[in-house]
Amino acid sequence: MAANQSGSGGGSANSQSTVPQVTSSRPRTAPDVATGRRGAPDFYIVGHEKCGTTALHLMLSQHPQIFMSEIKEPRFFARELRSRFVALGMRELPETLDEYFALFAGAAPDQCTGEASPTYLRSHFAAARIAELRPDARIIALLREPASFLRSFHLQAVNNHVESEKNFGKALALEPARRSGRRIPPLSQAPPALLYSDHIRYVEQLRRYEAVFPPEQILVLIYEDFRRDNATTVREVLRFLQVDDDLSIESTETQRLQAVRSLILLRTGLALSVMRRKAAAGGPLLKALNSITPTPTSNERFRTLWRNAIYAEQSPPDESLMLALRRRFRPEVEAVSEHLGRDLITLWGYDRLD
């Protein structure tokens, strides 16, 4: 299901889209026999979030002809959408091309290499940056019915400390204030993510890639297809990547999101985690204190009680809100249906709104 190339939507390189220079004189994409370095990967899973990117990453990792980066989301080409709180990061992300290339150093010479960073589809610059570095790369995008996508994304944002408003409808209503820089949660790692309506610009996002990659290098997947039939979708991806599609790959079910019951306890857990990481990286005294300090996860029973105090089962969606969102985003669904030559209006139930 390759996207048709159309329009000229915002894919030109500029000062913000320039890829950082390599710190060595090696060709960017040539394998390094001595170190195993492969350079830039062969393909990119560019998003969206909550559309199956994690499951696809895990399933492709099982294929012997494919090497996926150990860091699932390097976000190297979407610097503007990275966390503004580096100290809170659970892992270090690559900052230079050498560091980025090192993510793929473990690949065998005959393996196809790839990475998955869901922010790449939303980024205004990632497409041009990837094309500048690897013009022959293959691009995989995943789209989902807009209302269910945003509801799931909001749940994830609350879990990840990006969003402080637990009520989905109220969070949507805050978008105008946040667009002007107000009502940004203090711990929000990536404030642009709170502009929910900006995520539902599917045609514009696809056109950024179509402007710099030929149509045969772009594959657009639909989340609902993937969820209904993992195996068929993965075989389609394998054929697109030109690797063996006859191998059996085990389906992967990612963990279902829970609603946050207590933001205070959630933030307390984050603060404790950051403090312990800093202590573990500190001097002997801090390390000694860290080793004897109890944590919410040091005891199985307490861990269960702690999680139950923080999280709760998801409540059913507010159907009136979901209907309002579907009516709001129907023009975009109609546009992307025409763009891809596929009836997403019927698949996503937008033919039954009235």
LOLO-326223 format. One record per residue: residue in three letters; y, z, x of N, C-alpha, C in turn. Coordinates in steps of 0.1 Angstrom, whole numbers, padded with zeros to 4 digits, always signed. Each point is the difference from the previous one (the first is absolute). Last residue first. Example, Ala and Ser with C-alpha at 12.3 -4.5 7.8 and 13.67 -1.06 7.14 Angstrom:
// residues 2
SER-0022+0071+0128+0011+0000+0009+0011+0008-0008 ALA-0057-0001+0003+0012+0000-0009+0012+0000+0009 
***
This chain:
// residues 354
ASP+0108+0108-0239+0007+0001-0013-0009+0003-0011 LEU-0017-0005+0045+0011+0010+0001+0007+0002-0014 ARG-0038-0028+0020-0002+0008-0011+0011+0011-0001 ASP-0006-0033+0035+0000-0008-0012-0002+0008-0012 TYR-0003+0017+0044+0014-0002-0003+0002-0009-0012 GLY-0040+0017+0027+0002+0004-0014+0015-0001-0004 TRP-0025-0013+0042+0007+0013+0000+0004+0005-0014 LEU-0022-0043+0006-0008+0009+0007+0006+0014+0000 THR+0024-0036-0020-0011+0005-0008-0009+0010+0008 ILE+0037-0017+0023+0005+0005-0013-0011+0005-0009 LEU-0007-0024+0041+0001+0015+0001+0005+0006-0012 ASP-0019-0049+0014+0005+0007-0012-0001+0015+0002 ARG+0008-0040+0038-0010+0009-0005+0006+0008-0012 GLY+0021-0028+0036-0008-0009-0008-0012+0008-0006 LEU+0038+0016+0028-0014+0000+0005-0009-0010-0008 HIS+0046+0006-0012+0000-0002+0014-0014-0002+0006 GLU+0007+0011-0046+0003-0014+0003+0000-0003+0014 SER-0006+0045-0011-0011-0008-0006+0002-0015+0002 VAL+0034+0030+0012-0011+0000+0010-0012-0008-0005 ALA+0037+0005-0030+0004-0008+0012-0012+0000+0010 GLU-0005+0026-0038+0000-0014-0004+0003-0008+0012 VAL+0004+0045+0006-0014-0003-0002-0001-0015-0004 GLU+0042+0018+0003-0005-0001+0013-0015-0004+0000 PRO+0023+0009-0041+0005-0013+0007-0006-0002+0014 ARG-0011+0041-0024-0007-0012-0005+0006-0013+0006 PHE+0013+0049+0005-0005-0009+0011-0007-0012-0004 ARG+0019+0032-0032+0010-0002+0011-0005-0010+0010 ARG-0030+0014-0033+0010-0009-0006+0011-0003+0011 ARG-0032+0031+0012-0006-0013-0001+0010-0010-0006 LEU+0013+0045+0003-0001-0006+0013-0006-0014-0001 ALA+0001+0026-0039+0013-0004+0004+0001-0007+0013 LEU-0041+0018-0014+0003-0012-0008+0014-0005+0003 MET-0014+0040+0020-0008-0011+0006+0004-0013-0008 LEU+0017+0040-0017+0007-0004+0013-0007-0012+0006 SER-0020+0018-0038+0013-0006-0004+0008-0004+0013 GLU-0041+0023+0005-0002-0014-0004+0013-0007-0004 ASP-0013+0038+0036+0008+0000-0012+0001-0015-0005 PRO-0044+0020+0027+0014-0006+0002+0007+0001-0014 PRO-0036+0037+0014+0000-0014-0005+0014-0005+0001 SER-0011+0037+0035+0002-0001-0014-0001-0014-0005 GLN-0025+0022+0045+0011-0009-0006+0001+0002-0015 GLU-0018+0041+0029-0005-0013-0004+0012-0008-0006 ALA+0012+0036+0037-0006+0000-0013-0005-0014-0003 TYR+0018+0034+0045-0002-0013-0007-0007+0003-0013 ILE+0014+0036+0030+0010-0011+0002-0002-0011-0009 ALA-0029+0038-0001+0014+0005-0003+0010-0011+0002 ASN-0045-0008+0011+0001+0001-0015+0014+0005-0004 ARG-0011-0003+0046+0001-0013-0006+0002+0001-0015 TRP-0008+0040+0023+0013-0005+0004+0002-0014-0006 LEU-0041+0021-0006+0010+0007-0008+0014-0006+0003 THR-0036-0015+0026-0002-0005-0014+0011+0006-0009 ARG-0002+0015+0045+0004-0014-0001-0001-0006-0014 PHE-0017+0043+0009+0015+0000-0001+0005-0014+0000 ARG-0046+0005+0005+0004+0005-0013+0015+0000-0002 GLU-0018-0013+0042-0003-0010-0011+0004+0005-0013 ASN+0025+0011+0047-0011+0006-0008-0002-0009-0013 SER+0033-0011+0032-0009+0006+0009-0012+0007-0007 THR+0042-0024-0016-0013-0008+0000-0010+0007+0009 PRO+0045+0017-0007-0006-0002-0013-0013-0007+0000 THR+0012+0029+0043+0006-0012-0007-0006-0001-0014 PRO+0008+0039+0044-0008-0006-0011+0008-0011-0007 THR+0004+0016+0053+0007+0000-0013-0009-0006-0011 ILE-0010+0002+0048-0004+0012-0008+0007+0001-0013 SER+0008-0036+0031-0015+0001-0001-0004+0012-0008 ASN+0046-0008+0010-0005-0010-0009-0015+0001-0002 LEU+0022+0027+0032+0003+0004-0013-0005-0009-0011 ALA-0006-0012+0045-0008+0012-0003+0003+0005-0014 LYS+0026-0036+0016-0014-0004-0002-0009+0011-0004 LEU+0044+0009+0013+0000-0006-0013-0014-0005-0003 LEU+0006+0018+0043+0002+0010-0010+0000-0005-0014 PRO-0003-0031+0037-0012+0009-0002+0002+0010-0010 GLY+0032-0042-0006-0005+0008+0012-0012+0008-0004 GLY+0008-0041-0032+0010+0008+0008-0007+0007+0011 ALA-0019-0028-0037+0006-0008+0011+0009+0008+0010 ALA-0020+0019-0039-0011-0005+0008+0004-0008+0012 ALA+0033+0016-0031-0006+0011+0008-0011-0005+0009 LYS+0019-0030-0031+0009+0003+0011-0005+0011+0009 ARG-0025-0011-0038-0001-0011+0009+0010+0003+0012 ARG+0000+0031-0035-0012+0001+0008-0001-0012+0010 MET+0036+0000-0030+0002+0012+0009-0013+0001+0009 VAL+0000-0032-0035+0009-0004+0011+0001+0011+0010 SER-0025+0009-0038-0007-0010+0008+0009-0004+0011 LEU+0017+0029-0031-0010+0007+0008-0007-0010+0009 ALA+0031-0017-0031+0007+0008+0010-0010+0007+0009 LEU-0017-0024-0037+0005-0009+0010+0007+0008+0011 GLY-0016+0025-0036-0011-0006+0008+0005-0009+0010 THR+0031+0016-0030-0004+0011+0009-0011-0005+0009 ARG+0014-0029-0034+0010+0000+0011-0004+0012+0010 LEU-0025-0002-0039-0002-0013+0007+0009+0000+0012 LEU+0005+0035-0030-0012+0002+0008-0003-0013+0008 ILE+0036-0003-0029+0003+0011+0009-0012+0002+0010 LEU-0003-0029-0038+0007-0006+0012+0003+0010+0011 SER-0039-0001-0039+0011+0008+0006+0006-0007+0012 ARG-0032-0023-0028+0003+0011-0009+0012+0008+0006 VAL-0017-0053+0006+0004+0012+0007+0004+0010-0011 ALA-0038-0040-0005+0014+0004-0003+0004+0012+0008 GLN-0039-0035+0017+0003+0011-0009+0015+0002-0002 LEU-0034-0045+0015+0012+0009+0002+0000+0011-0011 ARG-0045-0024+0020+0010-0001-0011+0011+0010+0002 GLN-0030-0025+0039+0001+0013-0008+0011-0002-0010 THR-0028-0043+0016+0009+0010+0006+0002+0011-0010 GLU-0041-0035+0009+0008+0006-0011+0009+0011+0006 THR-0031-0046+0017+0007+0013+0003+0008+0004-0011 SER-0046-0034+0012+0012+0002-0008+0006+0014+0004 GLU-0031-0029+0034-0001+0011-0010+0014+0001-0007 ILE-0023-0045+0021+0011+0010+0003+0000+0010-0011 SER-0033-0043+0022+0002+0010-0011+0010+0011+0005 LEU-0002-0054+0015-0004+0014+0004+0003+0010-0011 ASP+0011-0048+0001-0013+0003-0005-0004+0015+0002 ASP+0040-0026+0016+0002+0006-0013-0014+0003-0007 ASP+0023-0010+0053-0012+0000-0009+0002+0008-0013 VAL+0045-0019+0021-0011+0007+0006-0012+0000-0010 GLN+0048-0017-0005-0010-0009+0007-0010+0008+0008 LEU+0036+0014-0032+0001+0003+0015-0009-0008+0008 PHE-0001-0006-0047+0014-0003+0004+0002+0003+0015 ARG-0041+0012-0020+0001-0015+0002+0014-0004+0004 LEU-0006+0046-0009-0008-0004+0012+0000-0015+0002 VAL+0020+0017-0039+0008+0004+0012-0007-0005+0013 GLU-0023-0004-0041+0012-0010+0000+0008+0003+0013 ARG-0034+0030-0009-0006-0013+0005+0011-0010+0001 VAL+0012+0041-0019-0002+0001+0015-0006-0013+0005 THR+0004+0003-0046+0014+0000+0006-0002+0000+0015 THR-0039+0006-0026+0005-0014-0001+0014-0001+0007 ALA-0019+0043-0002-0008-0009+0009+0005-0014-0001 ASN+0019+0036-0027+0003+0001+0014-0007-0012+0008 ASP+0014+0005-0051-0011-0005+0007+0004-0001+0015 ARG+0028+0022-0033-0011-0004-0008-0012-0005+0007 ARG+0040+0011+0023-0006+0012-0005-0012-0003-0009 PHE+0025-0036+0017-0006+0007+0011-0007+0012-0005 ASP+0026-0025-0030-0012-0007+0004-0008+0008+0010 GLU+0042+0017-0012-0010+0002-0011-0013-0008+0003 TYR+0037-0004+0031-0007+0013+0000-0010+0002-0010 ILE+0014-0047+0021+0005+0008-0011-0009+0013+0000 LEU+0016-0037+0041-0010+0006-0008+0006+0008-0011 VAL+0013-0042+0037+0005+0010-0010-0011+0005-0008 LEU+0008-0026+0050-0009+0003-0011+0006+0011-0008 ILE+0015-0039+0041+0004+0011-0009-0011+0002-0011 GLN+0002-0036+0034-0001+0013+0007+0004+0012-0008 GLU+0002-0046-0015-0014+0002+0003-0002+0013+0008 PRO+0045-0016-0012-0008+0006-0012-0014+0003+0004 PRO+0037+0001+0039-0005-0010-0009-0009+0006-0011 PHE+0041+0028+0023-0014-0003+0002-0004-0011-0009 VAL+0045+0017+0000-0003-0001+0015-0015-0002+0003 ALA+0020+0003-0045+0010-0007+0008-0003-0002+0014 GLU-0027+0025-0031-0002-0015-0002+0011-0008+0008 TYR+0002+0048-0002-0011-0005+0009-0002-0015-0001 ARG+0033+0019-0027+0004+0003+0014-0011-0004+0009 ARG-0007-0003-0046+0007-0011+0005+0005+0003+0015 LEU-0022+0033-0026-0009-0010+0004+0007-0012+0007 GLN+0026+0035-0019-0008+0005+0011-0009-0011+0005 GLU+0024-0010-0039+0009+0001+0012-0007+0005+0012 VAL-0024+0001-0040+0003-0014+0004+0009+0000+0012 TYR-0010+0042-0020-0011-0006+0006+0003-0014+0005 ARG+0023+0044-0013+0007-0013+0003-0011-0009+0006 ILE+0001+0051-0013-0005-0010-0009+0009-0013+0001 HIS+0009+0040+0026-0013-0004+0003-0005-0012-0009 ASP+0042+0021-0006+0000-0009+0011-0014-0005+0004 SER+0009+0034-0033+0001-0013-0006+0000-0011+0012 TYR+0000+0048+0010-0012-0005-0005+0001-0015-0005 LEU+0023+0032+0035+0006-0010-0008-0012-0008-0007 LEU-0008+0034+0033+0003+0006-0013+0007-0010-0010 ALA-0012-0009+0047-0011-0001-0009+0002+0006-0014 PRO+0033+0000+0036-0001-0012-0007-0012-0001-0009 PRO+0007+0040+0029+0007-0001-0013+0000-0014-0007 ALA-0032+0027+0034+0004-0014-0001+0008-0002-0013 GLN-0016+0043+0013-0001-0006+0013+0006-0014+0000 SER+0011+0046-0028-0004-0014-0002+0000-0007+0013 LEU+0012+0047-0010-0011-0003+0008-0005-0015-0002 PRO+0038+0018-0024+0002+0004+0014-0012-0004+0009 PRO+0013-0028-0045-0007+0013+0003+0002+0003+0015 ILE+0036-0027-0028-0011-0003+0009-0007+0013+0003 ARG+0041-0010-0028-0012+0005-0006-0012-0004+0009 ARG+0040-0031+0009+0000+0013-0005-0013+0004-0006 GLY+0015-0044+0019-0001+0011+0010+0000+0014-0005 SER+0001-0043-0024+0013+0003+0005+0000+0011+0010 ARG-0039-0013-0023+0005-0013+0006+0013+0002+0007 ARG-0019+0035-0025-0006-0001+0013+0005-0013+0007 ALA+0013+0008-0045+0006+0010+0009-0005-0002+0014 PRO-0020-0027-0033+0014-0004+0003+0007+0010+0009 GLU-0046+0010-0013+0002-0011+0009+0014-0004+0002 LEU-0021+0035-0029+0008+0004+0011+0003-0012+0010 ALA-0029-0002-0039+0014+0001-0004+0009+0003+0011 LEU-0047-0001+0007+0005-0014-0002+0015+0001-0004 ALA-0023+0040+0004+0002-0006+0013+0005-0014-0001 LYS-0011+0023-0040+0013+0006+0006+0002-0006+0014 GLY-0040-0012-0022+0011-0006-0007+0014+0005+0006 PHE-0041+0018+0017+0001-0014+0004+0013-0006-0007 ASN-0008+0052+0016+0000-0008-0013+0003-0015+0003 LYS+0002+0033+0035-0014-0002-0004-0001-0008-0013 GLU+0036+0003+0042+0000+0000-0015-0014-0003-0005 SER+0013-0002+0047+0000+0014-0005+0000+0002-0015 GLU-0017-0038+0042+0006+0002-0013+0000+0015-0004 VAL-0018-0014+0041+0011-0010-0001+0008+0003-0013 HIS-0041+0023+0016+0013+0007+0002+0012-0010+0000 ASN-0049-0008-0010+0004-0002+0014+0014+0005+0003 ASN-0020+0003-0044-0010+0006+0009+0005-0001+0015 VAL+0026-0022-0033+0001+0015-0002-0010+0007+0010 ALA-0002-0046-0002+0012+0004+0007+0003+0015-0002 GLN-0038-0020-0021-0001+0000+0014+0012+0005+0007 LEU+0002-0007-0046-0009+0011+0003-0002+0002+0015 HIS+0025-0038-0014+0007+0013-0002-0008+0012+0003 PHE-0021-0042+0000+0008+0002+0012+0008+0012-0001 SER-0025-0012-0037-0009+0005+0010+0008+0002+0013 ARG+0023-0018-0036-0004+0013-0004-0009+0006+0011 LEU+0014-0045+0004+0011+0010+0003-0004+0014-0004 PHE-0032-0035-0009+0003+0001+0015+0011+0011+0002 SER-0010-0011-0044-0010+0009+0006+0002+0001+0015 ALA+0029-0029-0022+0002+0013-0006-0010+0010+0006 PRO-0002-0048+0013+0012+0008+0004+0000+0014-0004 GLU-0044-0029+0011+0008+0001-0012+0012+0010+0003 ARG-0018-0021+0044-0006+0008-0011+0010+0000-0012 LEU-0013-0026+0052+0009+0003-0011-0007+0007-0011 LEU-0005-0015+0057-0006+0005-0012+0011+0004-0010 ALA-0008-0033+0048+0008+0008-0009-0007+0004-0012 ILE-0007-0022+0053-0007+0004-0013+0009+0010-0007 ILE+0001-0040+0043+0007+0011-0007-0008+0003-0013 ARG-0006-0023+0053-0004-0001-0014+0006+0013-0007 ALA+0018-0027+0048-0007+0011-0007-0003-0003-0015 ASP+0023-0026+0037-0012-0005-0006-0008+0012-0007 PRO+0042+0006+0023+0003-0010-0011-0013-0005-0006 ARG+0017+0043+0028-0013-0006-0002+0001-0010-0012 LEU+0039+0023+0018-0010+0004+0010-0013-0008-0002 GLU+0036-0008-0030+0005-0002+0014-0010+0003+0010 ALA-0010+0009-0045-0001-0015+0003+0006-0003+0014 ILE+0003+0045-0017-0014-0004+0003-0001-0015+0004 ARG+0042+0015-0012-0004+0007+0012-0014-0004+0004 ALA+0018-0014-0042+0005-0008+0011-0004+0006+0014 ALA-0014+0023-0039-0005-0013+0000+0005-0008+0012 ALA+0018+0044-0009-0014+0000+0006-0005-0014+0001 PHE+0043+0015-0020+0000-0006+0013-0014-0002+0006 HIS+0014+0021-0043+0007-0012+0000-0001-0008+0014 SER-0036+0036-0026+0010-0002+0011+0007-0014-0001 ARG-0038+0014-0028+0013+0004-0005+0011-0002+0011 LEU-0044-0009+0011+0003-0009-0011+0014+0003-0006 TYR-0020+0027+0035+0005-0014+0005+0004-0009-0011 THR-0019+0046-0003+0015-0002-0001+0004-0014+0004 PRO-0046+0016+0002+0004-0004-0013+0015-0002-0001 SER-0036-0005+0040+0012+0008-0002+0007-0005-0013 ALA-0047-0008+0032+0005+0001-0013+0012+0009-0001 GLU-0030-0035+0038+0005+0013-0004+0006+0000-0014 GLY-0037-0029+0038+0010+0001-0011+0005+0014-0001 THR-0034-0040+0030+0007+0013-0001+0011+0000-0011 CYS-0050-0025+0017+0013-0002-0007+0007+0013-0002 GLN-0038-0012+0040+0003+0007-0013+0014-0005-0005 ASP-0023-0011+0043-0003-0009-0012+0003+0007-0013 PRO+0007+0023+0042+0007-0013+0001-0003-0009-0012 ALA-0001+0053-0007-0008-0009+0008+0007-0014+0000 ALA+0027+0047-0008-0006-0011-0006-0008-0008+0010 GLY+0030+0039+0008-0015+0002-0001-0007-0012-0006 ALA+0048+0002+0004-0006-0001+0014-0015+0001-0001 PHE+0037+0004-0034-0011-0010-0001-0007-0002+0013 LEU+0038+0029-0005-0008+0003-0012-0012-0009-0001 ALA+0034-0007+0033-0011+0010+0004-0009+0004-0012 PHE+0040-0027-0005-0012-0008+0005-0012+0009+0003 TYR+0041+0021-0011-0006-0007-0011-0012-0008+0003 GLU+0025+0020+0035-0006+0011-0008-0007-0006-0013 ASP+0025-0030+0027-0011+0005+0007-0008+0011-0007 LEU+0041-0015-0018-0011-0010-0002-0012+0004+0008 THR+0031+0040-0016+0002-0012+0008-0012-0010-0003 GLU+0002+0041-0023+0014-0003+0001+0003-0013+0008 PRO-0043+0027-0031+0004-0008+0012+0015-0004-0001 LEU-0018+0046-0022-0001-0014-0003+0005-0008+0012 GLU-0022+0052-0008+0010-0009+0006-0002-0014-0003 ARG-0013+0042-0033-0005-0008+0011+0011-0008+0006 MET+0007+0029-0036-0013+0005+0003-0006-0007+0012 GLY+0054+0009-0012-0011-0009-0001-0013+0006+0005 LEU+0045+0020-0001-0010+0003-0011-0012-0009+0000 ALA+0037-0006+0030-0006+0013+0003-0011+0004-0010 VAL+0029-0038-0005-0011-0003+0009-0008+0013+0003 PHE+0032-0017-0040-0003+0013+0006-0012-0002+0010 ARG+0016-0035-0028+0012+0005+0007-0002+0013+0007 SER-0037-0040-0013+0005+0013-0003+0012+0003+0008 ARG-0009-0051-0010-0007+0011+0006+0006+0013-0004 LEU+0015-0046-0010-0007+0008-0011-0008+0011+0006 GLU+0024-0031+0027+0011+0005-0009-0007+0009-0011 ARG-0026-0025+0032+0006+0012+0006+0010+0007-0010 ALA-0038-0036-0001+0008+0005-0011+0007+0013+0005 PHE-0033-0024+0026+0010-0010-0004+0009+0004-0011 PHE-0035+0029+0017+0008-0004+0011+0011-0010-0003 ARG-0036+0029-0024+0014-0003-0005+0009-0005+0011 PRO-0049+0017-0003+0009+0001+0011+0014-0002-0004 GLU-0045+0014-0026+0013-0005-0003+0010+0001+0012 LYS-0047+0012+0003+0000-0009-0011+0013-0006-0003 ILE-0023+0016+0046+0011+0004-0008+0001-0010-0012 GLU-0032-0012+0029-0004+0014-0004+0011+0006-0008 SER-0007-0053+0000+0006+0010+0008-0004+0014-0005 MET-0034-0041-0006+0012+0005-0006+0006+0011+0008 PHE-0036-0043+0005+0005+0012+0006+0013+0004-0006 ILE-0047-0034-0010+0014+0004-0003+0003+0013+0007 GLN-0043-0022-0003+0009-0010+0006+0014+0003-0002 PRO-0036+0027-0018-0001+0000+0015+0009-0010+0007 HIS+0009+0028-0047-0005-0013+0004+0000-0001+0016 GLN+0017+0038-0026-0015+0000+0001-0005-0013+0006 SER+0047+0007-0011-0004+0007+0013-0015+0000+0002 LEU+0020-0016-0041+0000-0010+0011-0004+0007+0014 MET+0004+0028-0037-0011-0009-0002-0001-0011+0011 LEU+0036+0031-0001-0012+0007+0003-0012-0009-0001 HIS+0043-0016-0012+0000+0003+0014-0014+0006+0004 LEU+0008-0007-0046-0002-0013+0007-0001+0002+0015 ALA+0012+0037-0026-0014-0003-0003-0004-0013+0007 THR+0045+0013+0002-0009+0010+0008-0014-0004-0002 THR+0032-0024-0025+0001-0003+0014-0009+0009+0009 GLY+0009-0003-0051-0013-0002+0007+0001-0003+0014 CYS+0037+0012-0029-0005-0013-0005-0013-0004+0007 LYS+0035+0036+0010-0008+0003-0013-0005-0012-0006 GLU+0037-0014+0033-0007+0013-0001-0007+0001-0013 HIS+0007-0051+0014+0008+0013-0002-0009+0012+0002 GLY-0005-0034+0035+0004+0009-0011-0002-0007-0014 VAL-0010-0017+0046+0014+0004+0000+0004+0008-0012 ILE-0040-0015+0037+0000+0004-0014+0013+0006-0003 TYR-0015-0035+0040+0008+0011-0004-0002+0002-0015 PHE-0024-0027+0048+0004+0001-0014+0006+0013-0004 ASP-0012-0012+0045-0002-0013-0006+0005+0000-0015 PRO+0021+0032+0041-0012-0002-0008+0000-0014-0007 ALA+0024+0011+0049+0003+0001-0015-0013-0003-0008 GLY-0013+0012+0048+0013-0005-0004+0002+0003-0015 ARG-0039+0011+0029+0000-0012-0008+0014-0005-0004 ARG-0027+0032+0041+0011-0001-0009+0000-0014-0007 GLY-0030+0019+0034-0005-0002-0014+0012-0002-0009 THR+0000+0005+0049+0002+0012-0008-0005-0001-0014 ALA-0005-0036+0033-0002+0012+0008+0001+0012-0009 VAL+0007-0044-0017-0014+0003+0003-0002+0013+0006 ASP+0037-0017-0035+0000+0005+0014-0014+0004+0003 PRO+0021-0037-0038-0008+0011+0004+0002+0004+0014 ALA+0040-0024-0028-0012-0003+0008-0008+0012+0003 THR+0043-0004-0024-0012+0000-0008-0012-0003+0008 ARG+0045+0005+0019-0001+0010-0011-0013+0000-0007 PRO+0007-0010+0053+0003-0008-0012-0003+0010-0012 ARG+0015+0023+0045-0012-0006-0005+0004-0008-0013 SER+0027+0029+0031+0002-0014+0000-0012-0008-0006 SER+0021+0050-0015-0007-0006+0012+0001-0015-0001 THR+0018+0030-0033+0004+0006+0012-0008-0005+0012 VAL+0018-0024-0048-0012+0005+0007+0004+0006+0013 GLN+0035-0002-0041-0006-0008+0011-0012+0007+0006 PRO+0016+0004-0053+0003+0005+0013-0007-0007+0011 VAL+0013-0025-0045-0011+0008+0005+0004+0006+0013 THR+0033-0016-0041-0005-0003+0013-0010+0010+0005 SER+0027-0001-0042-0014-0004+0000-0006-0004+0013 GLN+0046+0014-0009-0009+0011-0004-0014-0004+0000 SER+0034-0031+0012+0000+0011+0010-0009+0011-0004 ASN-0015-0043-0022+0014+0003+0004-0001+0012+0009 ALA-0032-0042-0027+0001+0011+0009+0015+0003+0003 SER-0021-0020-0047+0006-0004+0013+0001+0012+0009 GLY-0015-0004-0048-0010+0003+0011+0006-0003+0014 GLY+0015-0002-0053+0003+0011+0010-0010+0002+0011 GLY-0009-0036-0037+0005+0013-0002+0000+0009+0012 SER-0006-0049-0020+0003+0003+0014+0006+0014+0000 GLY-0036-0033-0033+0013+0007+0002+0002+0003+0015 SER-0050-0006-0011+0011-0004-0009+0013+0007+0004 GLN-0058-0006+0009+0013+0001+0007+0011-0006-0009 ASN-0047+0024-0017+0006-0013+0003+0014+0002+0006 ALA-0044+0032+0005+0012-0001-0007+0006-0014+0003 ALA-0053+0012-0001+0012-0001+0009+0012-0002-0008 MET-0051+0014-0008+0012+0000-0008+0012+0000+0009 
***
